[in-house]
Amino acid sequence: MSDESTGASEPAASDRYKIGQDNVRPFGLDLHNPVFFISGLVIVAFVLFVLAFQKESAEGFDEARKWLTSTFDWVFMIAANIFVLFCLFLVISPYGKIRLGGKDAKPEYSYAGWFAMLFAAGMGIGLMFFGVLEPVFHLQNPPLGIDAKDTVAAQSMGMAATVFHWGLHPWAIYAVVGLSLAFFAYNRGLPLTIRSAFYPIFGKAVWGWPGHIIDILAVFATLFGLATSLGIGANQAAGGLKYLFGLSDSDGMKVFLICAITAVALVSVLRGLDKGVKRLSEINMVLALILLLFVIIAGPTLDIIAGFFTNTLNYLKALPELSNWIGRSDEKFMHGWTTFYWAWWISWSPFVGMFIARVSRGRTVREFIVCVLIIPTLVGVIWMTSFGGTAIDQFVNDGYTGVTETIKAWTPELSLFKMLEQLPLTQISSFIGIVLVIVFFVTSSDSGSLVIDSITAGGKIDAPVSQRVFWCTFEGLVAIALLLGGGLVSLQAAAISTGLPFAVVLVLMCVAIFLGLRKEKREYG
C-alpha cells in the first residue's frame, strides 16, 4: 500500500510490532533507545532538581503558570474547538462507517466493561475533586460578566461553565488521540504508539527523529498530566482522612499516601490490563454509581432530575460564548480555569487516548466517537448536577456555608466531604468517597504506566514488566516532587507546560486521521 503524500509504504498488519523494534536489550529490557533514555533521564533529573530546590521550584512554577495561561490562551482555545468540530464532522461523514480493525473485527470488551474503563481512565479523580467545588465556586464567581448577586443567573451560568470544562471539549481531545492510535494500529498495521498517527504526514521519517520527538513529548505530557491528577488525589485523600478520622493532612501524609497507593498500583501493573486495570475500573464504576445514586436520593432529588435537562440546555446555549477567546472580560476565569483544563486534558490525552485505543478494537469510527464523546459528557452532566447541584441547594436554600467556607479558606480537598456532611449516613458516604479517590488513583497510575511503557518501547504492548515498574514508580515520584515544590500551583504549571507543545501535535494529528480515513475509504469502500 503506497502513501499518496509521501510515497512511503505501510507495513503489513503482521509486521506491526517489528517496526522500530530493533533496539531490543537483554536482561529483561526492551527499549526504544532515544525515547526511553531521553525521557527517563529528563524525568529523573527533574525529580532530583525539584526536591533539591523546592522553594525556587515553587516560585518558578507559579510564574510559568501565569505566563503560559495569559500568553498562549488562544492556542488552547482554538485547538480545543478544532477537536470538537473535527469529531462532529467524523460522526456525520461517510468515514463513520469504517471499523477499527477491519470489516470483520469484533469488539473485545462488552459495553459495560468498555464504558467502565473509559470513565475511570478519563476523569475519575477530577470528578471527585471538582464535582462539588467548581459549581459552587462559579456560583460565587460567575463568568461572562454575570452578576453574582443575581442568584438565578449565576447558578445557571455556574453549572454551564462547569459542564463546559467536563463536557464535549475534553472528550473530543481524548477521542482524537484514541481514534488515531486505534486506526493506524488496527487498520494500517503500525505500532501502537503516538508517532504512528503521523505516518500519512511524515512517512518513514516517523521511525527517525521526528517520531522520537513526538513520542518524547507524549511521554512528558502523559507523565506530568498524570502527576497532576495523582497530586490532586493525594490532597483530597489526605483531607478526607483528616476530616473523617482526624489524621494529619501534612505533606508527609500526602507523600505517604502517594507511596502507598503507588505500591498498590505496582501490584495491578504486574497483573496486566485484564486482571488489573479492567477489574479496578469496574470496581470504580460500581462505587461511583453507588455514591451518585446516594446523593441523588438523599439530596434534592426532583431538582437534580430537572437540573440535568436544564444544565444541559444552559451548557449548549453558553457553549459558543464560553468557547470564544476574543474580547473576554472574564480573563481570570478563562486563564484560571479553562486554559488550565484544556492544557490538563491535552497533557492527559496520550495516556487516555492510548488506553481507549487498546480497548476499542472492533468499534466503528461513528460508534467510537459517539460513545467516547457524547456518553461521557452526559455522565459528566449527571455527576456535576448531582454533586454540585446539591451543594448549591444547600447554600442557596438552606443557608449552609460549609462548602463556601472551603472555597474562602481555599481547602478545596474538603468540599466534597462538607457537602456530604449535610446528608444522612455521612460517615459511610465520606468513606466511600475516600475509597473512590484512592481506587481512581490506583487505576490512573497503573493505566498510565502501561501507556508510557508502550510509547517508550516503540509501540509494544507486551514489554518487560520491569519497565512498567520504572514508570509507575516515577509517576509517584514526580507527583511527590510537584507537591513539595509548590503544591497545586506546581501541578497546574506542569500540566500547562507539557500541554502547550502537545496541543500543536494534536492539531496535526487531526490532519493525519483525515488522510488515513480517506485512504481507507478509497481502498475498501
C-alpha positions as CSV (number, residue, x, y, z in Angstrom):
1,M,0.0,0.0,0.0
2,S,1.6,3.3,-1.0
3,D,1.1,6.5,0.8
4,E,-0.1,9.2,-1.5
5,S,1.5,12.1,0.3
6,T,5.0,10.6,1.0
7,G,5.4,7.7,-1.4
8,A,6.4,5.6,1.6
9,S,4.9,2.1,2.1
10,E,2.9,0.9,5.1
11,P,3.7,-2.4,6.8
12,A,1.5,-5.5,6.8
13,A,-0.5,-6.0,9.9
14,S,1.6,-9.0,10.8
15,D,4.6,-6.8,10.9
16,R,3.1,-4.1,13.2
17,Y,5.4,-4.8,16.1
18,K,8.5,-5.2,14.0
19,I,8.8,-1.5,13.0
20,G,11.0,0.5,15.2
21,Q,11.7,-2.6,17.4
22,D,15.3,-3.3,16.5
23,N,16.6,-1.8,19.7
24,V,16.0,-4.8,21.9
25,R,18.2,-5.1,25.0
26,P,18.8,-8.3,27.1
27,F,18.3,-8.6,30.9
28,G,14.6,-8.0,30.8
29,L,14.6,-4.7,28.9
30,D,13.1,-4.0,25.5
31,L,13.8,-0.3,24.9
32,H,13.2,2.1,22.1
33,N,16.5,3.8,22.8
34,P,16.2,7.5,22.2
35,V,12.7,7.8,23.6
36,F,13.2,5.7,26.8
37,F,16.6,7.1,27.7
38,I,15.9,10.7,27.0
39,S,12.6,10.6,28.7
40,G,13.9,8.7,31.6
41,L,17.0,10.9,32.2
42,V,15.0,14.1,32.0
43,I,12.4,12.8,34.4
44,V,15.0,11.6,36.9
45,A,16.8,15.0,36.7
46,F,13.6,16.9,37.1
47,V,12.6,15.0,40.3
48,L,16.1,15.5,41.8
49,F,16.2,19.2,40.9
50,V,12.7,20.0,42.3
51,L,13.3,18.0,45.5
52,A,16.7,19.8,46.0
53,F,15.3,23.3,45.3
54,Q,11.8,23.2,46.5
55,K,11.3,27.0,47.2
56,E,12.9,28.1,43.9
57,S,10.9,25.5,42.0
58,A,7.6,26.7,43.6
59,E,8.3,30.3,42.6
60,G,9.3,29.2,39.1
61,F,6.2,27.1,38.6
62,D,4.0,30.0,39.7
63,E,5.5,32.4,37.3
64,A,5.4,29.8,34.5
65,R,1.7,29.1,35.0
66,K,0.7,32.8,34.9
67,W,2.8,33.5,31.8
68,L,1.7,30.4,29.9
69,T,-2.0,30.9,30.6
70,S,-2.0,34.6,29.7
71,T,0.2,34.3,26.6
72,F,-0.9,31.2,25.0
73,D,-4.6,31.1,26.0
74,W,-5.6,31.4,22.3
75,V,-3.6,28.3,21.3
76,F,-5.5,26.1,23.8
77,M,-8.9,27.7,23.0
78,I,-8.5,27.3,19.2
79,A,-7.1,23.8,19.4
80,A,-9.9,22.5,21.7
81,N,-12.6,24.0,19.4
82,I,-10.9,22.3,16.4
83,F,-11.1,18.9,18.1
84,V,-14.8,19.2,18.9
85,L,-15.7,20.3,15.3
86,F,-13.5,17.6,13.8
87,C,-15.1,14.8,15.9
88,L,-18.6,16.0,15.0
89,F,-17.6,16.0,11.3
90,L,-16.5,12.4,11.6
91,V,-19.8,11.3,13.1
92,I,-21.8,12.6,10.2
93,S,-19.3,11.8,7.5
94,P,-19.1,8.6,5.4
95,Y,-15.9,7.8,7.3
96,G,-18.0,6.9,10.4
97,K,-18.7,3.5,8.9
98,I,-15.1,2.4,8.9
99,R,-14.5,-0.3,11.5
100,L,-11.4,-0.2,13.7
101,G,-9.6,-3.4,12.9
102,G,-11.3,-4.1,9.5
103,K,-14.8,-5.1,8.4
104,D,-14.7,-8.4,10.3
105,A,-13.2,-7.1,13.6
106,K,-15.2,-7.8,16.8
107,P,-15.1,-5.8,20.0
108,E,-13.0,-7.4,22.7
109,Y,-15.0,-5.9,25.6
110,S,-18.6,-5.6,26.4
111,Y,-20.2,-2.1,26.5
112,A,-20.2,-2.2,30.3
113,G,-16.6,-3.1,30.6
114,W,-15.6,-0.6,27.9
115,F,-17.6,2.3,29.5
116,A,-16.1,1.5,32.9
117,M,-12.5,1.7,31.6
118,L,-13.3,4.9,29.6
119,F,-14.8,6.6,32.6
120,A,-12.2,5.5,35.1
121,A,-9.3,6.4,32.9
122,G,-10.7,9.7,31.7
123,M,-11.7,11.8,34.6
124,G,-12.1,9.8,37.8
125,I,-10.1,11.8,40.3
126,G,-11.0,15.1,38.7
127,L,-14.8,14.5,39.1
128,M,-14.3,13.6,42.8
129,F,-12.2,16.7,43.4
130,F,-14.1,19.3,41.4
131,G,-17.6,17.9,41.4
132,V,-18.7,20.0,44.4
133,L,-16.0,22.6,44.4
134,E,-16.4,24.0,40.9
135,P,-20.1,24.6,40.6
136,V,-20.1,26.5,44.0
137,F,-17.1,28.5,43.0
138,H,-18.6,29.6,39.7
139,L,-21.9,30.4,41.5
140,Q,-20.0,32.9,43.6
141,N,-17.7,34.0,40.7
142,P,-19.8,33.5,37.5
143,P,-18.0,34.0,34.1
144,L,-19.1,36.1,31.1
145,G,-19.9,39.2,33.2
146,I,-22.9,37.6,35.1
147,D,-23.6,39.4,38.4
148,A,-23.1,37.1,41.3
149,K,-25.9,38.9,43.2
150,D,-28.3,37.6,40.5
151,T,-28.5,34.1,42.1
152,V,-30.6,32.5,39.4
153,A,-28.4,33.7,36.5
154,A,-25.3,32.9,38.5
155,Q,-26.5,29.4,39.3
156,S,-27.3,28.7,35.6
157,M,-24.1,30.1,34.3
158,G,-22.1,28.4,37.1
159,M,-23.4,25.0,36.2
160,A,-23.0,25.7,32.4
161,A,-19.4,26.7,32.9
162,T,-18.7,23.6,35.0
163,V,-20.2,21.3,32.4
164,F,-18.2,23.2,29.7
165,H,-15.0,22.1,31.4
166,W,-16.1,18.4,31.7
167,G,-18.1,18.0,28.5
168,L,-17.5,17.9,24.8
169,H,-14.1,19.6,24.7
170,P,-12.1,17.3,26.9
171,W,-13.6,14.1,25.5
172,A,-13.0,15.4,21.9
173,I,-9.4,15.7,22.8
174,Y,-9.3,12.1,24.1
175,A,-11.3,10.9,21.0
176,V,-8.9,12.4,18.6
177,V,-5.9,10.6,20.1
178,G,-7.7,7.4,20.8
179,L,-9.1,7.2,17.3
180,S,-5.8,8.0,15.6
181,L,-3.9,5.3,17.5
182,A,-6.6,2.7,17.1
183,F,-7.0,3.3,13.4
184,F,-3.3,3.3,12.5
185,A,-2.6,0.3,14.7
186,Y,-5.6,-1.9,13.8
187,N,-6.3,-0.8,10.2
188,R,-2.8,0.1,9.0
189,G,-0.7,-2.3,11.0
190,L,1.5,0.3,12.7
191,P,2.9,0.1,16.2
192,L,0.6,1.3,19.0
193,T,2.5,4.5,19.7
194,I,1.9,8.2,19.2
195,R,4.3,8.6,16.2
196,S,2.3,6.1,14.2
197,A,-0.5,8.5,13.8
198,F,1.7,10.8,11.8
199,Y,2.7,8.3,9.1
200,P,0.5,10.0,6.4
201,I,2.3,13.2,7.0
202,F,5.9,12.2,7.6
203,G,6.1,8.7,6.0
204,K,9.0,6.6,7.1
205,A,10.5,9.6,8.9
206,V,8.3,8.8,11.8
207,W,10.7,6.0,12.7
208,G,13.5,8.6,12.9
209,W,13.9,11.7,15.0
210,P,10.6,13.4,14.0
211,G,8.9,10.3,15.6
212,H,11.3,10.2,18.5
213,I,10.5,13.9,19.3
214,I,6.7,13.2,19.1
215,D,6.9,10.2,21.4
216,I,9.2,12.0,23.9
217,L,6.7,14.9,24.1
218,A,3.9,12.4,24.6
219,V,5.8,10.8,27.5
220,F,6.4,14.2,29.2
221,A,2.8,15.2,28.6
222,T,1.4,11.9,30.0
223,L,3.7,11.8,33.0
224,F,3.1,15.4,34.1
225,G,-0.6,15.2,33.3
226,L,-0.9,12.1,35.5
227,A,1.2,13.6,38.2
228,T,-1.2,16.5,38.4
229,S,-4.1,14.1,38.9
230,L,-2.2,12.0,41.4
231,G,-1.2,15.1,43.4
232,I,-4.8,16.3,43.4
233,G,-5.9,12.8,44.5
234,A,-3.4,12.7,47.3
235,N,-4.6,16.1,48.5
236,Q,-8.2,15.0,48.6
237,A,-7.5,11.6,50.2
238,A,-5.4,13.3,52.9
239,G,-8.1,15.9,53.5
240,G,-10.8,13.2,53.7
241,L,-8.8,11.1,56.2
242,K,-8.3,14.1,58.4
243,Y,-12.0,15.1,58.2
244,L,-13.2,11.5,58.9
245,F,-10.6,10.1,61.2
246,G,-8.6,13.1,62.5
247,L,-5.4,12.0,60.8
248,S,-2.8,14.5,59.7
249,D,-3.0,16.1,56.2
250,S,0.6,17.3,56.2
251,D,2.9,17.0,53.3
252,G,4.4,13.9,55.0
253,M,1.0,12.2,55.0
254,K,0.4,13.1,51.3
255,V,3.9,11.7,50.4
256,F,3.0,8.5,52.4
257,L,-0.3,8.2,50.5
258,I,1.3,8.6,47.1
259,C,3.9,6.0,48.0
260,A,1.4,3.5,49.4
261,I,-1.0,3.9,46.5
262,T,1.8,3.7,44.0
263,A,2.8,0.4,45.7
264,V,-0.8,-0.9,45.2
265,A,-0.7,0.3,41.6
266,L,2.5,-1.7,41.0
267,V,0.6,-4.9,42.0
268,S,-2.1,-4.0,39.5
269,V,0.6,-3.3,36.8
270,L,2.0,-6.7,37.4
271,R,-1.4,-8.3,36.9
272,G,-1.8,-6.6,33.5
273,L,-4.7,-5.0,31.6
274,D,-7.5,-7.6,32.0
275,K,-6.8,-8.8,35.6
276,G,-5.6,-5.4,37.0
277,V,-6.9,-2.3,35.2
278,K,-10.2,-3.8,34.0
279,R,-11.2,-5.1,37.4
280,L,-10.2,-1.9,39.2
281,S,-12.1,0.1,36.6
282,E,-15.2,-2.0,37.2
283,I,-14.9,-1.5,41.0
284,N,-14.6,2.2,40.3
285,M,-17.8,2.1,38.3
286,V,-19.8,0.3,40.9
287,L,-18.6,2.6,43.8
288,A,-19.1,5.7,41.7
289,L,-22.6,4.6,40.8
290,I,-23.4,3.8,44.5
291,L,-22.2,7.3,45.6
292,L,-24.0,9.0,42.8
293,L,-27.3,7.3,43.5
294,F,-27.0,8.0,47.2
295,V,-26.5,11.8,46.5
296,I,-29.5,11.8,44.1
297,I,-31.8,10.0,46.6
298,A,-30.6,11.8,49.7
299,G,-30.2,15.2,48.0
300,P,-32.9,17.4,46.3
301,T,-34.0,14.5,44.0
302,L,-36.5,16.4,41.9
303,D,-34.2,19.4,41.5
304,I,-31.4,17.1,40.4
305,I,-33.5,15.3,37.8
306,A,-34.9,18.6,36.4
307,G,-31.4,20.2,36.7
308,F,-29.9,17.5,34.3
309,F,-32.1,18.8,31.5
310,T,-31.8,22.5,32.5
311,N,-28.0,22.3,32.9
312,T,-27.6,20.5,29.6
313,L,-29.6,23.2,27.8
314,N,-27.8,26.0,29.6
315,Y,-24.5,24.5,28.6
316,L,-25.4,24.3,25.0
317,K,-26.6,27.9,25.0
318,A,-23.5,29.2,26.6
319,L,-21.1,26.9,24.6
320,P,-20.3,29.5,21.8
321,E,-19.5,32.3,24.3
322,L,-17.5,30.1,26.6
323,S,-15.6,28.7,23.6
324,N,-14.7,32.2,22.4
325,W,-11.3,33.7,23.5
326,I,-11.6,37.2,21.8
327,G,-12.6,40.2,23.9
328,R,-13.3,38.3,27.0
329,S,-14.0,40.4,30.2
330,D,-13.6,37.4,32.4
331,E,-9.9,36.6,31.9
332,K,-9.4,35.3,35.4
333,F,-12.0,32.6,34.7
334,M,-10.6,31.8,31.2
335,H,-6.9,31.7,32.4
336,G,-7.5,30.2,35.9
337,W,-10.0,27.5,34.8
338,T,-10.5,27.0,31.1
339,T,-6.9,27.3,29.9
340,F,-5.7,25.1,32.7
341,Y,-8.3,22.5,32.0
342,W,-7.6,22.3,28.2
343,A,-3.9,22.0,29.0
344,W,-4.6,19.3,31.5
345,W,-6.8,17.3,29.2
346,I,-4.3,17.7,26.4
347,S,-1.4,16.5,28.6
348,W,-3.6,13.6,29.7
349,S,-4.6,12.7,26.1
350,P,-1.7,10.4,25.2
351,F,-2.5,8.3,28.3
352,V,-6.3,8.3,27.9
353,G,-6.2,8.1,24.1
354,M,-3.8,5.2,24.0
355,F,-5.7,3.4,26.8
356,I,-9.0,3.9,24.9
357,A,-7.4,2.7,21.7
358,R,-6.2,-0.5,23.3
359,V,-9.7,-1.4,24.4
360,S,-11.7,-0.2,21.3
361,R,-10.8,-2.6,18.6
362,G,-13.9,-3.7,16.6
363,R,-15.9,-0.5,17.1
364,T,-16.8,1.7,14.1
365,V,-15.5,5.2,13.9
366,R,-19.0,6.6,14.4
367,E,-19.7,4.3,17.4
368,F,-16.3,5.2,18.8
369,I,-16.8,8.9,18.6
370,V,-20.4,8.9,19.8
371,C,-19.5,6.6,22.8
372,V,-16.3,8.5,23.7
373,L,-17.7,12.0,23.1
374,I,-21.4,12.0,23.9
375,I,-22.0,9.4,26.6
376,P,-19.2,10.6,29.0
377,T,-20.4,14.2,28.5
378,L,-23.9,13.2,29.7
379,V,-22.4,11.3,32.6
380,G,-20.4,14.4,33.5
381,V,-23.7,16.5,33.4
382,I,-25.4,14.0,35.7
383,W,-22.4,13.9,38.1
384,M,-22.0,17.7,38.3
385,T,-25.7,18.3,38.6
386,S,-26.0,15.8,41.4
387,F,-23.0,16.8,43.5
388,G,-22.7,20.5,42.5
389,G,-26.4,21.0,42.4
390,T,-26.8,19.5,45.9
391,A,-24.1,21.8,47.3
392,I,-25.7,24.8,45.6
393,D,-29.1,23.9,47.0
394,Q,-27.6,23.6,50.5
395,F,-26.2,27.1,50.2
396,V,-29.0,28.9,48.4
397,N,-32.0,27.3,50.0
398,D,-30.7,26.2,53.4
399,G,-28.0,28.8,54.1
400,Y,-25.4,26.1,54.7
401,T,-21.9,27.6,54.2
402,G,-19.7,24.5,54.7
403,V,-18.7,24.3,51.1
404,T,-18.3,28.0,50.5
405,E,-16.0,28.1,53.6
406,T,-13.7,25.6,51.9
407,I,-13.5,28.0,48.9
408,K,-12.9,31.0,51.1
409,A,-10.2,29.3,53.0
410,W,-9.0,27.5,49.8
411,T,-9.2,24.0,51.2
412,P,-10.8,22.5,48.1
413,E,-10.0,19.0,49.1
414,L,-12.7,19.2,51.7
415,S,-15.5,20.5,49.5
416,L,-17.0,17.0,48.8
417,F,-16.9,16.0,52.4
418,K,-18.6,19.2,53.6
419,M,-21.4,18.6,51.1
420,L,-21.9,15.0,52.3
421,E,-21.9,16.3,55.9
422,Q,-25.4,17.6,55.3
423,L,-26.7,14.3,54.1
424,P,-27.6,11.2,56.1
425,L,-25.0,8.4,56.5
426,T,-22.2,11.0,56.4
427,Q,-19.5,8.7,57.7
428,I,-20.3,5.9,55.3
429,S,-20.7,8.1,52.2
430,S,-17.5,10.0,53.1
431,F,-15.6,6.8,53.5
432,I,-16.9,5.6,50.1
433,G,-15.7,8.9,48.7
434,I,-12.2,8.4,50.1
435,V,-12.1,4.8,48.7
436,L,-13.2,6.0,45.3
437,V,-10.4,8.6,45.2
438,I,-7.8,6.0,46.1
439,V,-9.1,3.4,43.6
440,F,-9.2,6.1,40.9
441,F,-5.7,7.0,41.9
442,V,-4.5,3.4,41.5
443,T,-6.3,3.0,38.2
444,S,-4.8,6.1,36.8
445,S,-1.3,5.2,37.9
446,D,-1.3,1.6,36.6
447,S,-3.0,2.6,33.3
448,G,-0.5,5.4,32.8
449,S,2.4,3.0,33.4
450,L,1.1,0.7,30.7
451,V,0.7,3.5,28.3
452,I,4.1,5.2,28.9
453,D,5.8,1.9,28.7
454,S,4.2,1.2,25.3
455,I,5.4,4.6,24.0
456,T,8.9,4.2,25.2
457,A,9.1,0.6,23.9
458,G,8.2,1.7,20.4
459,G,4.6,0.5,20.5
460,K,5.0,-2.9,22.0
461,I,2.1,-3.8,24.4
462,D,4.0,-6.7,25.9
463,A,7.2,-5.1,27.0
464,P,9.0,-6.4,30.1
465,V,7.3,-5.7,33.4
466,S,10.5,-4.1,34.8
467,Q,9.9,-1.1,32.5
468,R,6.4,-0.7,33.7
469,V,7.6,-0.7,37.3
470,F,10.1,2.0,36.5
471,W,7.4,4.3,35.0
472,C,4.9,3.6,37.7
473,T,7.4,4.4,40.4
474,F,8.4,7.7,38.7
475,E,4.8,8.8,38.3
476,G,4.6,8.7,42.0
477,L,8.0,10.5,42.5
478,V,7.0,13.3,40.0
479,A,3.8,13.8,41.9
480,I,5.7,14.0,45.2
481,A,8.2,16.4,43.7
482,L,5.5,18.7,42.4
483,L,3.6,18.6,45.7
484,L,6.6,19.5,47.7
485,G,7.8,22.1,45.1
486,G,4.7,24.3,45.2
487,G,1.6,22.2,45.7
488,L,-1.4,22.7,43.4
489,V,0.2,25.6,41.6
490,S,3.1,23.5,40.6
491,L,0.8,20.7,39.5
492,Q,-1.1,23.1,37.3
493,A,2.1,24.6,35.8
494,A,3.4,21.2,34.9
495,A,0.2,20.2,33.1
496,I,0.1,23.5,31.2
497,S,3.8,23.4,30.2
498,T,3.6,20.0,28.7
499,G,0.1,20.5,27.3
500,L,1.2,23.5,25.1
501,P,3.6,21.8,22.6
502,F,1.3,18.8,22.5
503,A,-1.7,20.9,21.5
504,V,0.1,21.6,18.2
505,V,0.9,17.9,17.9
506,L,-2.8,17.0,18.3
507,V,-3.9,19.5,15.6
508,L,-1.5,17.9,13.2
509,M,-3.0,14.5,14.3
510,C,-6.4,15.6,13.0
511,V,-4.9,16.1,9.6
512,A,-3.3,12.7,9.7
513,I,-6.5,11.0,10.8
514,F,-8.4,12.6,7.9
515,L,-5.7,11.5,5.4
516,G,-5.7,8.0,6.8
517,L,-9.5,7.6,6.8
518,R,-9.8,9.0,3.3
519,K,-7.3,6.5,2.0
520,E,-9.1,3.6,3.8
521,K,-12.4,4.7,2.3
522,R,-11.0,4.8,-1.2
523,E,-9.3,1.3,-0.9
524,Y,-12.0,-0.6,0.9
525,G,-15.2,1.4,0.4
